[in-house]
Amino acid sequence: MTTYALKKLLALPLVVLGVSALIFFAVRILPGDPAKLMAGPKAPQSVVEAMRVRMGLDRPLWVQYESFLWRALHGDLGTSIRSHKPVDTEIAERFPYTLRLALAAYLFAIVTGITAGVLAAINQKTWFDSAVMFLAIIGASTANFWLALMAMNIFAVHLGWLPLLGAGGWKHYVLPTFTLGLFPAALVARMTRSSMLEVINQDYIRTAMSKGLRPAVVYRKHALRNALIPIVTVVGLNLGGLLGGAVVTETVFNWPGLGRLLVNAVQFRDYPIIQGLTLLTVLTVVLANFVVDLVIAVINPRIRYD
């Protein structure tokens, strides 16, 4: 296990290097000229060219990438083209909002999904099981932006129970958390039900039942523990989906997080912001997958990594 962890950690710089190159050159493919956007639509060509030189966009791409990579290795992600602030400062200002929202949605997805999946498996082929699976299919099939708009229309506009936009007190978290967490909650519920059904039909579960153990104890201590491996995998891999969904959710709810910052950066072709945010997202997903592998090994010590 230690050897596997060290191999993963040593491979991390290579992954980051490859991803950084992909991000850097992919951003340059985006249509539009950031120098022209900064200079203004009516600016003469001489002003646009001067702006391009000032932003360093007149240099060859490989020189720009080399400069970006060298600064990134020293913790400098560059300066925002739009706000003229350091990228790390922009990210630090927005990161707490996205982190709190992502953690709330993550907790909602895990608690709701696992609870619903376990209860559906225990009550297999009942109306409750059918209702949970029906709702899970609906949750996994509903577009994020449509759900956000409908939730805002019902609970904020018509009923007036919750705030419409922005980030403030705990009420501001309810609608974005539900919108962002519904899709992963549906996936976790379906995976939990499937994994639990596979486990509770095993001989050792029937043996535990025949010994007179309470069903709640059997399901919690024996069935759920062995059913957790695919569930943990799904939960870990959906972290990237949560970060991606945050872009839409934060835009609809005018949430001052990283997703909103990324949308504004794409609109203004703010290369440093796009590169910094994408690199942060990729690092988060890679580290999440690494942690998931370690957690699975803890849950099931029989697993060995080559």
C-alpha positions as CSV (number, residue, x, y, z in Angstrom):
1,M,0.0,0.0,0.0
2,T,2.8,2.4,0.9
3,T,4.6,1.6,-2.5
4,Y,1.3,2.3,-4.3
5,A,0.8,5.6,-2.6
6,L,4.4,6.7,-3.3
7,K,4.0,5.7,-7.0
8,K,0.8,7.8,-7.2
9,L,2.5,10.8,-5.6
10,L,5.5,10.6,-7.8
11,A,3.3,10.4,-10.9
12,L,1.3,13.5,-9.8
13,P,3.9,16.0,-11.2
14,L,3.8,14.3,-14.6
15,V,0.0,14.5,-14.6
16,V,0.0,18.1,-13.7
17,L,2.6,18.9,-16.4
18,G,0.5,17.2,-19.1
19,V,-2.7,18.8,-17.9
20,S,-1.1,22.2,-17.7
21,A,0.1,22.0,-21.3
22,L,-3.3,20.8,-22.5
23,I,-5.0,23.6,-20.6
24,F,-2.6,26.3,-21.9
25,F,-2.9,25.4,-25.6
26,A,-6.7,24.6,-25.4
27,V,-7.4,28.1,-24.0
28,R,-5.6,29.7,-26.9
29,I,-8.0,27.9,-29.3
30,L,-11.0,29.8,-27.9
31,P,-12.4,32.3,-30.4
32,G,-11.9,36.0,-29.7
33,D,-8.9,38.3,-29.0
34,P,-8.4,39.2,-25.3
35,A,-6.3,42.2,-26.4
36,K,-9.2,43.6,-28.5
37,L,-11.7,42.9,-25.6
38,M,-9.5,44.9,-23.2
39,A,-8.8,47.7,-25.7
40,G,-12.5,48.1,-26.6
41,P,-14.5,47.3,-29.7
42,K,-13.8,50.7,-31.3
43,A,-10.1,50.9,-30.5
44,P,-7.8,51.3,-33.5
45,Q,-5.5,48.5,-34.5
46,S,-2.4,50.2,-33.1
47,V,-4.0,50.3,-29.7
48,V,-4.9,46.6,-29.9
49,E,-1.4,45.7,-31.0
50,A,0.1,47.7,-28.1
51,M,-2.3,45.9,-25.7
52,R,-1.2,42.6,-27.1
53,V,2.4,43.4,-26.5
54,R,1.6,44.6,-23.0
55,M,-0.2,41.3,-22.3
56,G,2.7,39.2,-23.7
57,L,0.4,37.7,-26.4
58,D,2.8,38.7,-29.2
59,R,5.4,36.1,-28.2
60,P,5.5,32.6,-29.6
61,L,3.2,30.1,-27.8
62,W,6.0,27.9,-26.6
63,V,7.7,31.0,-25.0
64,Q,4.4,31.9,-23.3
65,Y,3.9,28.4,-22.0
66,E,7.5,28.2,-20.7
67,S,6.9,31.5,-18.9
68,F,3.6,30.3,-17.5
69,L,5.1,27.0,-16.3
70,W,8.0,28.6,-14.6
71,R,5.8,31.1,-12.7
72,A,3.4,28.3,-11.8
73,L,6.2,26.2,-10.3
74,H,7.0,29.2,-8.1
75,G,3.4,29.6,-7.0
76,D,2.7,32.5,-9.4
77,L,-0.4,31.8,-11.7
78,G,-0.1,35.2,-13.3
79,T,-2.3,38.4,-13.3
80,S,-5.9,38.6,-14.3
81,I,-6.3,40.4,-17.7
82,R,-9.6,41.8,-16.6
83,S,-9.1,42.9,-13.0
84,H,-5.3,43.2,-13.0
85,K,-5.2,41.3,-9.7
86,P,-3.0,38.2,-9.1
87,V,-4.8,35.0,-10.0
88,D,-4.1,33.5,-6.7
89,T,-5.7,36.5,-5.0
90,E,-8.8,36.2,-7.2
91,I,-9.1,32.5,-6.4
92,A,-8.5,33.0,-2.7
93,E,-11.4,35.6,-2.5
94,R,-13.9,33.3,-4.3
95,F,-12.7,29.8,-3.0
96,P,-14.4,29.9,0.4
97,Y,-17.8,30.4,-1.2
98,T,-17.4,27.5,-3.6
99,L,-15.9,25.3,-0.9
100,R,-18.8,25.8,1.5
101,L,-21.3,25.2,-1.2
102,A,-19.5,22.1,-2.5
103,L,-19.2,20.7,1.0
104,A,-22.9,21.3,1.7
105,A,-23.9,19.7,-1.6
106,Y,-21.5,16.8,-1.1
107,L,-22.9,16.1,2.4
108,F,-26.5,16.3,1.1
109,A,-25.7,13.9,-1.7
110,I,-23.9,11.4,0.5
111,V,-26.5,11.4,3.4
112,T,-29.5,11.4,1.1
113,G,-28.2,9.0,-1.5
114,I,-26.8,6.3,0.9
115,T,-29.9,6.5,3.2
116,A,-32.3,6.2,0.3
117,G,-30.3,3.5,-1.3
118,V,-30.0,1.4,1.8
119,L,-33.7,1.7,2.7
120,A,-34.7,0.9,-0.9
121,A,-32.6,-2.3,-0.9
122,I,-34.0,-3.4,2.5
123,N,-37.5,-2.8,1.2
124,Q,-36.9,-4.3,-2.2
125,K,-39.9,-4.7,-4.5
126,T,-42.1,-2.4,-2.4
127,W,-43.7,0.9,-3.2
128,F,-40.9,2.6,-1.3
129,D,-38.2,1.0,-3.5
130,S,-40.1,1.9,-6.6
131,A,-40.5,5.5,-5.4
132,V,-36.8,5.9,-4.6
133,M,-35.7,4.5,-7.9
134,F,-38.2,6.7,-9.8
135,L,-37.0,9.8,-8.0
136,A,-33.4,8.8,-8.6
137,I,-34.0,8.5,-12.3
138,I,-35.7,11.9,-12.3
139,G,-32.8,13.4,-10.4
140,A,-30.2,12.0,-12.6
141,S,-32.0,13.1,-15.8
142,T,-32.9,16.7,-14.8
143,A,-30.8,19.5,-16.3
144,N,-29.0,21.5,-13.6
145,F,-30.0,24.9,-14.9
146,W,-33.7,23.9,-15.4
147,L,-33.8,22.6,-11.8
148,A,-32.3,25.8,-10.5
149,L,-34.7,28.0,-12.3
150,M,-37.7,25.9,-11.2
151,A,-36.6,25.9,-7.6
152,M,-36.1,29.7,-7.7
153,N,-39.5,30.2,-9.3
154,I,-41.4,28.1,-6.7
155,F,-39.6,28.6,-3.4
156,A,-38.2,32.2,-3.9
157,V,-40.6,34.0,-6.2
158,H,-44.0,32.4,-5.5
159,L,-43.7,31.2,-2.0
160,G,-41.1,33.6,-0.8
161,W,-39.6,31.1,1.6
162,L,-36.0,31.4,0.5
163,P,-33.7,34.2,-0.9
164,L,-33.5,34.4,-4.7
165,L,-29.8,35.3,-5.4
166,G,-26.5,35.8,-3.7
167,A,-24.7,34.4,-0.7
168,G,-25.5,35.4,2.8
169,G,-27.1,33.4,5.7
170,W,-27.9,29.7,5.8
171,K,-31.1,30.2,3.8
172,H,-29.0,31.3,0.7
173,Y,-27.4,27.8,0.7
174,V,-30.6,25.8,0.5
175,L,-31.5,26.2,-3.1
176,P,-28.0,26.0,-4.5
177,T,-27.2,23.0,-2.3
178,F,-30.3,21.1,-3.5
179,T,-29.6,22.0,-7.1
180,L,-26.0,21.0,-7.0
181,G,-26.4,17.9,-4.9
182,L,-29.4,16.3,-6.5
183,F,-27.6,14.7,-9.4
184,P,-24.8,13.0,-7.3
185,A,-27.4,12.0,-4.7
186,A,-29.4,10.2,-7.4
187,L,-26.3,8.4,-8.6
188,V,-25.3,7.4,-5.0
189,A,-28.8,6.2,-4.3
190,R,-28.8,3.9,-7.3
191,M,-25.3,2.6,-6.7
192,T,-26.0,2.0,-3.0
193,R,-29.2,0.1,-3.7
194,S,-27.5,-2.1,-6.3
195,S,-24.5,-2.8,-4.1
196,M,-26.6,-3.5,-1.0
197,L,-28.8,-6.0,-2.9
198,E,-25.7,-7.9,-4.0
199,V,-24.4,-8.1,-0.5
200,I,-27.6,-8.9,1.5
201,N,-28.1,-12.0,-0.7
202,Q,-24.8,-13.5,0.4
203,D,-24.6,-16.5,2.6
204,Y,-22.9,-14.7,5.5
205,I,-25.8,-12.2,5.8
206,R,-28.3,-15.1,6.1
207,T,-26.0,-16.7,8.7
208,A,-25.9,-13.6,10.7
209,M,-29.7,-13.3,10.5
210,S,-30.1,-16.9,11.6
211,K,-27.9,-16.3,14.7
212,G,-30.6,-13.9,16.0
213,L,-28.8,-10.6,15.3
214,R,-31.1,-7.7,14.8
215,P,-31.6,-6.8,11.2
216,A,-30.5,-3.2,11.8
217,V,-27.2,-4.5,13.2
218,V,-26.6,-6.9,10.3
219,Y,-27.4,-4.3,7.7
220,R,-25.2,-1.6,9.4
221,K,-22.2,-3.6,10.5
222,H,-22.0,-6.4,7.9
223,A,-23.9,-5.5,4.7
224,L,-23.2,-1.7,4.4
225,R,-19.5,-2.1,5.2
226,N,-19.0,-4.6,2.4
227,A,-21.2,-2.6,0.0
228,L,-19.2,0.6,0.5
229,I,-16.5,0.0,-2.0
230,P,-18.4,0.9,-5.2
231,I,-20.3,3.6,-3.2
232,V,-17.0,5.3,-2.2
233,T,-15.8,5.1,-5.8
234,V,-18.9,6.8,-7.1
235,V,-18.8,9.5,-4.3
236,G,-15.1,10.2,-5.0
237,L,-15.5,10.4,-8.8
238,N,-18.5,12.7,-8.5
239,L,-16.4,15.4,-6.9
240,G,-15.3,16.5,-10.3
241,G,-19.0,16.6,-11.4
242,L,-19.8,18.8,-8.4
243,L,-17.1,21.2,-9.4
244,G,-18.3,21.2,-13.0
245,G,-21.9,21.7,-11.9
246,A,-20.9,24.6,-9.6
247,V,-20.3,26.6,-12.8
248,V,-23.9,26.4,-13.8
249,T,-25.3,26.6,-10.3
250,E,-23.2,29.6,-9.3
251,T,-24.1,31.4,-12.5
252,V,-27.8,31.0,-12.1
253,F,-27.8,31.9,-8.4
254,N,-25.3,34.7,-8.8
255,W,-23.1,32.9,-6.3
256,P,-19.7,34.7,-5.8
257,G,-17.6,31.6,-6.2
258,L,-15.1,30.0,-8.5
259,G,-17.7,28.9,-11.0
260,R,-19.0,32.5,-11.5
261,L,-15.4,33.6,-11.8
262,L,-14.7,31.1,-14.5
263,V,-17.7,32.1,-16.6
264,N,-16.6,35.8,-16.4
265,A,-13.1,34.8,-17.4
266,V,-14.3,32.8,-20.4
267,Q,-16.4,35.8,-21.5
268,F,-13.4,38.2,-21.4
269,R,-10.8,35.6,-22.6
270,D,-9.0,36.0,-19.3
271,Y,-6.3,33.4,-20.0
272,P,-4.6,33.4,-16.6
273,I,-7.8,33.0,-14.6
274,I,-9.0,30.2,-16.9
275,Q,-5.7,28.4,-16.6
276,G,-5.5,28.8,-12.8
277,L,-9.0,27.6,-12.2
278,T,-8.8,24.7,-14.6
279,L,-5.5,23.6,-13.1
280,L,-7.0,23.8,-9.6
281,T,-10.0,21.7,-10.6
282,V,-7.8,19.0,-12.2
283,L,-5.6,18.8,-9.1
284,T,-8.7,18.5,-6.9
285,V,-10.0,15.6,-9.0
286,V,-6.6,13.8,-9.1
287,L,-6.2,14.1,-5.3
288,A,-9.8,13.0,-4.7
289,N,-9.2,9.9,-6.8
290,F,-6.0,9.2,-4.8
291,V,-7.8,9.5,-1.5
292,V,-10.6,7.3,-2.8
293,D,-8.1,4.5,-3.6
294,L,-6.6,4.8,0.0
295,V,-10.1,4.8,1.6
296,I,-11.1,1.7,-0.4
297,A,-8.0,-0.1,0.8
298,V,-8.9,0.8,4.4
299,I,-12.5,-0.4,4.0
300,N,-11.4,-3.7,2.5
301,P,-7.9,-4.7,3.6
302,R,-8.0,-7.7,1.2
303,I,-7.4,-5.3,-1.7
304,R,-3.8,-5.1,-2.8
305,Y,-2.4,-2.7,-5.3
306,D,0.4,-3.6,-7.7
